[in-house]
């Protein structure tokens, strides 16, 4: 498999750092770091994640959404290791001229997301810069020491998603369509454009259950295909997705994508994700798991199976997941070029009219 | 006492957040957040801090120093609560065009500081932006659950510093002098100017001892006077510093300050600090503490005593600590204006020749 640019960078940055003896996961092996406290049986989950590029690219404009996502990107990592959420530390780099209304919306987004996740703000740090940047660190507990990581699936395991997929890509596409329309017609206003609502909720309850049932788990913070690619690399397996795409995609996302003249599978490409969980369950334990999920009013979506050969087979077609995953970086973050290249990637897609997002 | 601008901001940002039931400290009450893990006796210390303004202002130019300080600002908070260091999560926002050599120096600074502190890098997050910004979150353990915070001193307690003070202010002053000289004479080169070396080492060993002896403790990350101001506010006390300034100040720092025609006490003003610990010990326990320190080859510097009336008396003169603390913000971060205002603050200082830092 081709190298992943992001993974190369992580390895480069971590070169020379020694791993902690009390750390239970290797680099990239789980969504949150798993630490056994020396001299105790307590296992902590710790994760840090920021909202930077989404603000710089203009994808997140509503301060409430920026605050909300600062919490959720971290809470979702706790969910993917099945941790009980404890608390959050905030790192806010504010612009010196931010007005009170903006600041209130930002902090309210943080507060509401924390309440939704059962996370308390433990503390934080504030700095000032010409660029607004937000990040946070979340802390959780692994109650009985049983670990859930990105590694552990076997060929034959069943592959699931926590809920319909594609909202992350659709939201980014919507911003692109909106930008095209704005360029064509009217000056861009402030705030988030109306349309598809994007407000992911970390799957903490579901993650807690998965820790007892799943063989591997990862959140789709970077989109579905990048997540599947990473799981394949770490497990030395492949995936076959048999479920009809329409049955596993978010209905509003599909509608928006088709209106833009784009094929459905682009909703799986990322790199902006929907923060659902992708996970695997052994074939033999599948029905027990599904019954436990139903008891909690949760209906996971079955996508397909883990395969012995590497690579992703998506509805009968093989997809170059490394290419998809590297593409956004390769085109320098140019969203229009990214969509063009994705279309070029799969010549077997139905011929579509010129994409309607350019607006010009 | 006058309100502190920074504290008002912290309170404003935290408005609406609920405190965690398992958190043992109130807002601002300790350098690191103290969390008792639910259902256990384990107390964690958690802190997050960034290096943002120092980079933007051009004070930190050497990538090694930036990496080093990203670790130390957090390790120093662990030291101030007497925590055993465990690990660190990094948040790096890199410029897309950073070259390999710069990145290597940055990561080497992080690695060396971690090794010096016994901290392991547990994980992290990388983003890209036009501005380099660094922050981290550090995790430590409070072994026996005995807490050391910023609160707890009583009038009569003895006031100490972990080592000579003033290097933080002197380093900032040196940058200012250098800038003046550069403007006058030659184009500014890259890297950190030669001269006073600034490479604080978090006082983790000392902090561990202090947890058994001290009644309050705080690091001088924002300078000495701001630290004393915060301790006075939280404890409802004052401080009398009797020690001759020369005996508690860093010799090289004094030399540099005098060469610039500035009075010694400006080395205590901040807002750039030296990351020493200020702490108090009950009068009756003072000799026991000093003996324990000597056993560890550590000679704390005695500054003075805790007083019942509020305010700081510095070598017989009362100083408006709130004014000093707010001043850098009030002058909009203009370092030259800041020094001018500090000089104006104390008209009783010896008349000095025009400060030599302007270079024009």
Interface residues (C-beta under 8 A of the other chain):
Chain A: X9 X10 X12 X13 X14 X15 X16 X17 X18 X19 X20 X21 X22 X23 X27 X32 X33 X35 X37 X38 X40 X42 X44 X46 X47 X48 X49 X50 X52 X53 X56 X86 X87 X89 X90 X91 X92 X93 X103 X107 X108 X110 X111 X114 X120 X121 X122 X123 X124 X125 X126 X127 X128 X129 X130 X131 X133 X135 X137 X139 X141
Chain B: X9 X10 X12 X13 X14 X15 X16 X17 X18 X19 X20 X21 X22 X23 X27 X33 X35 X37 X38 X40 X42 X44 X46 X47 X48 X49 X50 X52 X53 X56 X86 X87 X89 X90 X91 X92 X93 X103 X107 X108 X110 X111 X114 X120 X121 X122 X123 X124 X125 X126 X127 X128 X129 X130 X131 X133 X135 X137 X139 X141
